[in-house]
Amino acid sequence: MDSTTPLVFLHAFPLNAAMWEPQRGILGDRPVLTPDFPGFGSRSLDAPDLERFAHTVLDHMDAAGIARAVIVGLSMGGYVAFRLHALRPDRVVAMVLADTKAGSDDEAGRTKRTDQAARVREEGVGWLAEALLPALLGETTRESRPEVVEKVKEMAEGADPEGVARALEAMRERPDSTPGLERIQVPVLVLVGEEDTLTPEAEARKIAEGVPDGRLVVIPKAGHLSNLERPEAFNEALMAFLG
C-alpha cells in the first residue's frame, strides 16, 4: 500500500476515538481519521443502525477529502467496517478487523443487549462500564496494567446513556456478514487478542479464512481491546500489513 493511503479507525463499544491514541503516533504524515460514532462524542442519531453508522463514517471521509482508505475497525468498529464495505466497496483499499466477528447475535445475545439497553436508560452507564471490564480486558491487563483498566473505565463512563442504548440496539439488529466475506476483494488483516473471550480466536479465524486475501495475527497477553493492551504488538502487525 502507498505510504500516503489514509487510514480510518473505527472505535469499540462503549469507548470513543481516544482509544486509538497508541496508533496515531506511529503513522507519520499518513492521513488519519478517527471519527466518533453517534452518541460517543458526537450527536446521537434517532433509531440508529450500523448501516447509518457506516454512512456517518463515509460523511466524515467526504468532509476530510478522503476518497479511499484502509478501514481499521475493532469490535463494534469491525461491525461497522463490514457495513461500510457492503455499502461502498470502492471506498475501501484494505481492511484491518480486530477483535470482532462476522456473525450476528444469537437469541441469547439479542436478549442481553435488549436488557442492557433498558437498564442503561434507567440507571446510566456506570454499572455497564464496571460490568464490561472483565470482558473488554484480558486477565494479564487486569492484573498488571491498572492504568489501562482506569483509562477504559473512564472512557466507558463518559459515554452518553442514550447513545450507548441505541448502539446496543444497533448491534443487536446487525445482519450476518459471513455470507459476504467472499466478496471482500481487498487485503484483510485480522487481529485478535490471545485472551479475548468476547470474540475469540475461532471467530477471527473464520474471517481470515472466509475472505479471499486474509491473514491472521494473534496478539499474546491481550484481551478484547488489543490495541490498548499490547499497543507495540498491535502496531507492529499493522505497520507490517501497511508496508
Sequence and secondary structure as in RCSB ss.txt:
>XXXX:A:sequence
MDSTTPLVFLHAFPLNAAMWEPQRGILGDRPVLTPDFPGFGSRSLDAPDLERFAHTVLDHMDAAGIARAVIVGLS
MGGYVAFRLHALRPDRVVAMVLADTKAGSDDEAGRTKRTDQAARVREEGVGWLAEALLPALLGETTRESRPEVVE
KVKEMAEGADPEGVARALEAMRERPDSTPGLERIQVPVLVLVGEEDTLTPEAEARKIAEGVPDGRLVVIPKAGHL
SNLERPEAFNEALMAFLG
>XXXX:A:secstr
  TT  EEEE  TT  GGGGHHHHTTSTTS EE    BTTTB   SS  HHHHHHHHHHHHHHTT SSEEEEEET
HHHHHHHHHHHH GGGEEEEEEES  SS   HHHHHHHHHHHHHHHHH SHHHHHHHHHHHS HHHHHH HHHHH
HHHHHHHTS HHHHHHHHHHHHT    GGGGGG  S EEEEEETT SSS HHHHHHHHHHSTTEEEEEETT  S 
HHHHSHHHHHHHHHHHH 
